[in-house]
């Protein structure tokens, strides 16, 4: 009997197929805070539904840190399958030579729905008519304002300022009434300068913002740019604008607004979920509005911010198929709704917008509506499509250096002329490196 049992056990082992080895997909991203948890939850859900694939997300720090780490890992033969790259890293992503155009991986029968991406998002991420990456977390800057303080200052809480001069007037009234020590805050970041150029219809670089051909000239000393800097400096000198004193200090600006030091804040729509909770906890009513535009200018809208997901080269066909399937699932309609509700980043698929409208989401949550309405109202011109510049991260440093100098008393025209020269040299140096 004992021999029979042993023999039967051996037969069963031989007859049982070996468990298939899972296809591993590594996903490097730049989403910190609570978003780390949400991304992990989404990846876990994918893994449960696809037992033959294992996606492992890993937070790699800032957008710049994530991109730099990925390029280094590729050179070492250890590249992740997916890299999360900020929008201004798109030209660098194309030039790096380590990524494959996502659209080239799509096969007949794949449920890609590339025409389902919201027009403003597709307008940014289509490069030469092709999606090199998958749009994921998209945002634009909106005006947040404290309706409670607006009422205290005698301002209309349903009518936030829409132009530069209206921001000045509202800030003066808020300060004079004692409602708030300062009118407005935003982080010292080049992103806002880019947006104010775009919504004036002004280009940041020649050759149609580097979209018609590779850019060869940066336009930092143009009249639209000087208009931005002049307004910003006046706001600072008159103590209507306040910031933490640090560069790219998003949390510092948020804290100034939440604490009531400033009654208005310009920052990313991705903070809407956080801001709604903060308003409830601090007992004030939150309002949102469009990004104010320079006076005398048509408002062309905003440039898509945020980031997209890129596939690296050098992996097996099996791994590439698994990666593609994950990316299509990760950015499908249901997950875009989930991501929007959990973060405030606006949905990048038209079908996700339709689902949200069916449940009256925007009516029930009006703070989320401004960013999306602003996106839908944006005109598809070169200025709002955003510039394609391989040295964009360096350009941002040049601009923030210039802003700091101007706020500290430097001449605006001379400072921006010098910044323009520095940017042109950086662009020339970059272009030589990729020839």
Buried (B, 14 or more C-beta within 10 A) or exposed (E): EEEEEEEEEEEEEEEEEEEEEBBEBBBBBBBEEEBBEBBBEBBEBBBEEBEEBBBBBBBBEEBBEBBBBBBEBBEEEEBBBBBBBBBBBBBBBBBBEBBBBBBEBBEEEEEBBBEBBBEBBBBBBBBEEEBBBBBBBBBBBBBBBBBBBBEBBEBEBEEBBBBBBBBBBBBBBBBEEEBBBBBBBBBBBBBBBBBBBBBBBBBBBBBBBBBEEBBEBBBBBBEBBBBBBBBBBEBBEEEBBBBBEEBBBBEBBBBBBBEBEBBBBBBBBBBBBBBBEBBEEBEBBBBBBBBBBBEEBEBBBBBBBBBBBBBBEEBEEEBBBBBBBBBBBBBBBEBBBBBBBBBBBBBBBBBBBEBBEEEEBBEEBEBBBBBBBBBEEBBEBBBBBBBBBBBBBBBBBBBBBBBBBBBEEBEBEEBBBBBBBBBBEBBBEBBEEEE
